């Protein structure tokens, strides 16, 4: 492949067969080389249990193959037909309050339901047997946007089995969950139930373990069907579509089981931070995939239909969104969907071919973009290396946003974005992934974690596992820089508080002692001991500097003199701790100082310019409405209007 593949979800079951003739012509005009087929076609393929109608899909795959379009064939198990729920009411998911989620939408299944699981296997076997050798099928797409959960009896039984596997006996569960609080001790596993509607707050350890179970249960569903594919089709490429930073599935534990990673990402043209969010999300996919090319499976060509106010993307925004993902390693750039639905819940979700048809500015812009991407030189570039690693542990995120916390002001994803913003503005790429990757790096043959990275950022490490601290300490002593955000190391993996003010050793490594969290009623003024002034917003921690040097301290009561930002020199490196929600300018300076100590210069690019490195290539994008001159290694490169220039680093 010389360039990127350009593609879309294709749902011909929504249209009369004669529409496909025009579709194929339009696909050729748009330079489509990739189509995801069958995502929501279960009822069409299996109109009643065990009776299959496949001629229409035979024709679709044959036609796509005749045009050289690679097919990502979906297992349509995300949306069971109404007959499954009617015949097996226990296959329908149950809410926390005991209600049933009925058919009439999509995703109406309990992942633990035996009836659902067997029906999903049956249609998978049919598709694999019939199309496993079809020349059009280049990839298999298991399900769609896995995120379903249930609190019913099937889920309860499976959850108990999961707990037995994790803990061994019920007393270990009682110890891990701290059930002596509120008289919640269990006598047996049979007394354990999923989180359900209750008079007051639920046990946070129960909530977190149930979230872990739900992610594992969904992965089990996915791998059950993937196993059927792989058993019958040697060398099959299997994927499913992620949803970026998603609270209902721990994608870090899924990534190793998939042959290629795929993601759905919908930027919001009304959100000024949407480019930053997209860049960080794409970095997450690239990191989870260990630098391998990935698939942007879904995005919108214009407006979505599920926000309160659906501002459409301009053609220029759509173009830049696609190039951004490609520069971050996506070598398939695809959309939901090819032809805009004429009926149903997604009638007003944009597509490559809008309701008005191909004689539109939208479709003309799409054809130009498809041609550009298929000629892209970026697909020939390796992933390159990042010298900065952001830690994002999914279960730490889930623990941090649970009920009963000191504040809702400190949100993990917002913290990642705040600490990432200076890197984004400087065009410095980062890796972001779970702390397990750091543990792997520390034990890698032929090198150390320090050899791989110069700066580690723990912007939101509410949940801290003890084995991470010595790895971080060694990294710092060997010359690395470590930057830690507020509420670091508050709880362990069972949501049990780390005692003693050391944050499980993380704050001790930073050289500070934490007395307590301190949500603020009003901003708190800070000083740097010289002429500088700043403020911390809604939250700060009550800290004492022990072996660290205060950089910014409170200048007014009730915390006057208390450090908020500190630095500790340790070995050949240093640890930076940010104990509050700093104003943007001050946080950017602290991040820049830590980066400079790590040998990285965070010089901001001109306003509106975005830069992304991929291998030996540099992609420049100008989001402003006027030309911008950018100096690259001493040379002037002009970025015209909303156009872009790709140039080698040289």
Secondary structure, DSSP 8 states (H G I E B T S, - for coil): --S-EEEEEE-GGGS-TTHHHHHHHHHHHTT--EEEE-TT-HHHH-SBTTB---HHHHHHHHHHHHTT-EEEEEE-TTS--HHHHHH-GGGS-B-TTS-B--SSSS----TT-HHHHHHHHHHHHHHHHHHTT-TTEEEEEESSS------SHHHHHHHHHHHHHHHSSHHHHHHHHTTTGGG---SSGGG-------SS---HHHHHHHHHHHHHHHHHHHHHHHHHHHHHSTT--EE-EE-SS-TT--HHHHGGG-SS-EEE----TT-TTHHHHHHHHHHHHHHHTTT--EEEEE--SS--SSSSS-----HHHHHHHHHHHHHTTEEEEEES-SB--SSSTTTTS--SBBTTBSSSHHHHHHHHHHHHHHT-SGGGS-----SEEEE--HHHHHHHTSTT-S-SS--HHHHHHHHHHHHHHHT---EEE-HHHHHHHHT-TT--HHHH-SEEEES--SB--HHHHHHHHHHHHTT-EEEE-SSTT-B-TTS-B--TTSGGGHHHHHTEEEEEEEE-SS-EEEE-SSS-EEEEEEEEEEEEESSSEEEEEE-STTSTT-EEEEEEEETTEEEEEE-EEE-HHHHHHHHHHHHHHTT-------TTEEEEEETTEEEEEE-SSS-EEEEETTEEEEE-TT-EEEEE--
